[in-house]
Amino acid sequence: MSVKSFQMLWVYTLLMLCVPAGAWTAAYVWLPENALNFSSALPYWLWLTDMGTPPYAVLTTICLTAALVWLLRRRYAWQTVLLMCALSLGITQGVKSAMKRGFQEPRPFVTALALSGKVNTPDDFYRLPDNEQNALVYTQMKNSDGGVAAHQADHHDYSFPSGHTIFAVSWLLLAVGFGCRQCVCAPLACWAGAMLLSRLLLGMHYPIDLLVSTLVAAVLHTGLFAWVLPRLPQRFPLVYSN
């Protein structure tokens, strides 16, 4: 991994950290009534966040993998790019799942339920059967967009860390680590940053979730590009013809 690639990877990491830093600076706290402040934009935020939500995340993965294979066709064999993408997603999502099981932190909309007295504590919410959890979520969001309630009802697992953040930042860092041009990395950075913001606005994550998830992705991709990628061209030599 070249010094420039290392520097750019962490420059973009710091750029992503501006999202949670901005939320802290603004003292942002998610509450159900906050959703009314941007109700006209909610469908767009839901559409954006769905790009990192199964099953739509599979289509996102296919499209971005194919794009990287094509963009890097003169520099790396397709097997190298494909393996790096697979390792990136597999390792980061595996780490995310293990951390969620270990920390078991409630989501912001679950905390809001406890603050409003609909449940005594967030832990009480997680002890309820799914149908009762969903009923509480829909009751809390009855005055807002139904799409937000549906999204929350489908994702009332734990909050920390953010799988969507790791997913989006990983794709950005793959492009940066491979040395893609700024005309590729900059739009990906905008997309990833918007994905992070959507998780805050939809009541799915706290700023700390985004911060730690971004740092986890950065550390893991530093390792992938420093120690794994240099060994792959020997295993998968580039065969390219005009």
Beta strands, then each sheet from edge to edge (+ up, - down):
end
